[in-house]
Amino acid sequence: MKLCMPSATNRKLKPVLIFKNGSEVKECLSVQDAARWLKAHTSCPSMPYRHIMNGIIFDETWMYAGSSYRFITNPDVKKEKLEKIILQHKDRFNGANE
């Protein structure tokens, strides 16, 4: 299955596609919009920001109330975020390579 890739149109808004059980349910303009929408959609007691970021950066699936959620964004945005994490926590990543 080929997924459509959202494209980032500016430096502030990073689009996110939300998939529920393998089907696209929503395209949001930013991670914050995705977290707000997902909180309302799932009736989750807190903002699922961390789950969305882990899904985008590490391709993790979020399981909630019997459903699986996946999140994707523009590959360039994903690469940029991952590079920032590696630089910010280089002591953790360098130790893993030795």
PLY file of the C-alpha trace (Angstrom):
ply
format ascii 1.0
element vertex 98
property float x
property float y
property float z
element edge 97
property int vertex1
property int vertex2
end_header
0.00 0.00 0.00
1.50 3.33 -1.06
0.79 6.12 1.42
0.41 9.69 0.27
3.00 12.00 1.78
2.02 15.42 3.06
4.29 18.27 2.08
5.47 20.99 4.42
4.66 24.35 2.88
6.41 26.55 5.42
8.74 26.35 8.43
5.97 26.61 11.02
3.32 24.14 9.88
4.35 20.49 9.58
1.42 18.46 8.25
0.48 15.12 9.83
-1.60 12.32 8.35
-3.47 10.19 10.89
-4.34 6.58 10.09
-6.73 4.50 12.19
-6.58 0.73 11.69
-4.78 1.25 8.37
-7.20 3.82 6.89
-6.50 7.53 6.62
-8.91 9.44 8.85
-7.50 12.97 9.04
-4.86 15.31 7.65
-3.85 18.04 10.08
-1.77 21.16 9.47
0.52 20.59 12.46
1.36 18.19 15.27
-0.57 20.43 17.67
-3.67 20.31 15.47
-3.30 16.54 15.20
-3.05 16.21 19.00
-6.15 18.38 19.54
-8.16 16.49 16.94
-7.04 13.08 18.20
-7.86 13.96 21.81
-11.40 14.92 20.79
-11.78 11.95 18.42
-10.66 9.34 20.97
-11.90 11.05 24.16
-8.38 10.52 25.47
-7.93 12.23 28.86
-4.69 13.93 27.79
-3.14 15.35 24.64
-1.46 12.46 22.76
1.39 14.70 21.58
4.17 12.28 22.59
2.44 9.36 20.83
2.18 11.40 17.63
5.83 12.45 17.76
6.99 8.87 18.45
4.84 7.71 15.54
6.27 10.32 13.20
9.92 9.97 14.18
10.25 6.31 15.21
7.35 4.80 13.20
5.67 3.61 16.40
2.01 2.60 16.35
-0.21 3.95 19.12
-2.79 1.51 20.43
-5.78 3.12 22.12
-9.23 1.73 22.97
-8.77 -1.27 20.67
-7.65 0.77 17.64
-4.20 1.31 16.18
-3.08 4.76 15.06
-0.18 5.63 12.78
1.16 9.07 11.98
3.23 10.24 9.04
4.60 13.55 7.88
6.84 14.86 5.14
10.05 12.75 5.04
12.18 15.92 5.20
10.43 16.99 8.42
10.95 13.53 9.91
14.65 13.59 9.00
15.10 17.09 10.45
13.43 16.10 13.75
15.49 12.92 14.03
18.73 14.85 13.42
17.78 17.33 16.16
17.15 14.48 18.61
20.48 12.86 17.77
22.34 16.16 18.27
20.50 16.92 21.49
21.18 13.46 22.93
24.44 12.58 21.20
25.83 11.00 24.38
23.05 8.38 24.25
23.35 7.72 20.52
27.19 7.59 20.44
27.27 5.04 23.25
24.86 2.80 21.32
27.19 2.72 18.29
30.24 1.50 20.25
0 1
1 2
2 3
3 4
4 5
5 6
6 7
7 8
8 9
9 10
10 11
11 12
12 13
13 14
14 15
15 16
16 17
17 18
18 19
19 20
20 21
21 22
22 23
23 24
24 25
25 26
26 27
27 28
28 29
29 30
30 31
31 32
32 33
33 34
34 35
35 36
36 37
37 38
38 39
39 40
40 41
41 42
42 43
43 44
44 45
45 46
46 47
47 48
48 49
49 50
50 51
51 52
52 53
53 54
54 55
55 56
56 57
57 58
58 59
59 60
60 61
61 62
62 63
63 64
64 65
65 66
66 67
67 68
68 69
69 70
70 71
71 72
72 73
73 74
74 75
75 76
76 77
77 78
78 79
79 80
80 81
81 82
82 83
83 84
84 85
85 86
86 87
87 88
88 89
89 90
90 91
91 92
92 93
93 94
94 95
95 96
96 97
